[in-house]
Every structure is written in structure tokens, then in C-alpha cells.
Amino acid sequence: MANTPQSKKRARQSEKRFAVNKARRSRIRTFIRKVEEAIASGDQAAAQEALKVAQPELMRGVTKGVFHKNTASRKMSRLAARVKAVGA
């Protein structure tokens, strides 16, 4: 357990940060799930629309430090390829 005032404060800040990051991660996963559900339903228009909404959310996660840039890019790339394949 933290002993010094500084370490106690850092522990409090860490808990707050964890909660905020957890909420952000959850929100991003929800947007990704909506894209995957649209892909599963076979509706390419809905999937493309969901992807358009999910992309800025993913990149916002990068700027906020929740995801690494390459991770978000990889997720977007794979989702886009799957959306494209729905129409084919």
C-alpha cells in the first residue's frame, strides 16, 4: 500500500485514469461491435455507415492513449476489408 502522500495521490490518480480509460475502451468496443453486427447481417450499407462512425472513435482512442496507433489502424483496416467483402 502507498505510504507517502505523493504515492497516495498517484494511487488515487491512477484509479481515476483507469476508470476513464475503461469507459473509453468500452465505448470503442461498442462501435466496433456495431460494425461487426452489420457485417454479420449482410447489410453492406449499414456496415459502411457503422464503420464511418467507428473510425473517428478509434482514432480518438489513440489520441487519448487508450490504444496504440498501429493497433487502431490494424483494426480499421481489417474491418474495412470485411465490410468490402460483404458486397462481393
C-alpha positions in Angstrom: 0.0 0.0 0.0 1.1 3.6 -0.6 2.8 5.3 2.3 3.9 8.7 1.3 1.4 11.5 0.4 2.8 11.6 -3.1 2.3 7.9 -3.6 -1.2 8.0 -2.1 -2.1 10.8 -4.6 -0.6 8.8 -7.5 -2.7 5.8 -6.5 -5.9 8.0 -6.5 -5.0 9.5 -9.9 -4.3 6.0 -11.3 -7.7 4.8 -10.2 -9.4 7.8 -11.9 -7.4 7.3 -15.1 -8.2 3.6 -15.1 -11.9 4.3 -14.8 -11.8 6.9 -17.6 -9.8 4.7 -19.9 -12.0 1.7 -19.2 -15.1 3.7 -20.2 -13.3 4.9 -23.4 -12.2 1.3 -24.3 -15.8 0.1 -23.7 -17.3 2.8 -25.9 -14.8 2.0 -28.7 -15.6 -1.7 -28.5 -19.3 -0.9 -28.7 -18.8 0.9 -32.0 -16.7 -2.0 -33.3 -19.3 -4.5 -32.3 -22.0 -2.5 -34.2 -19.8 -2.8 -37.4 -19.4 -6.5 -36.8 -23.2 -7.0 -36.3 -23.9 -5.1 -39.5 -21.4 -7.3 -41.3 -23.0 -10.4 -39.9 -26.4 -9.3 -41.0 -25.1 -8.9 -44.6 -26.1 -5.3 -45.0 -23.2 -3.6 -46.6 -24.7 -0.1 -46.5 -25.3 -0.3 -42.7 -21.8 -1.8 -42.2 -20.2 1.1 -44.1 -22.2 3.6 -42.2 -21.2 2.0 -38.9 -17.6 1.9 -40.0 -17.6 5.6 -40.8 -18.8 6.3 -37.3 -16.4 3.9 -35.6 -13.2 5.2 -37.3 -13.1 8.6 -35.6 -13.8 6.9 -32.3 -10.9 4.5 -32.7 -8.5 7.3 -33.6 -9.8 9.3 -30.6 -8.8 6.4 -28.5 -5.3 6.7 -30.0 -5.0 10.4 -29.2 -6.2 9.7 -25.6 -3.7 7.0 -25.1 -6.1 4.1 -24.8 -4.8 2.3 -27.9 -1.6 2.2 -29.8 -1.8 3.9 -33.3 -0.9 0.7 -35.1 -3.4 -1.3 -33.2 -6.2 1.1 -34.2 -5.0 1.2 -37.8 -4.9 -2.6 -37.9 -8.5 -2.8 -36.5 -9.8 -0.3 -39.0 -8.0 -2.0 -41.9 -9.4 -5.4 -41.1 -12.9 -4.0 -40.5 -12.8 -2.1 -43.8 -11.7 -5.3 -45.7 -14.6 -7.3 -44.1 -17.1 -4.6 -45.0 -15.8 -4.5 -48.5 -16.2 -8.3 -48.7 -19.8 -8.2 -47.7 -20.8 -6.6 -51.1 -18.7 -9.1 -53.1 
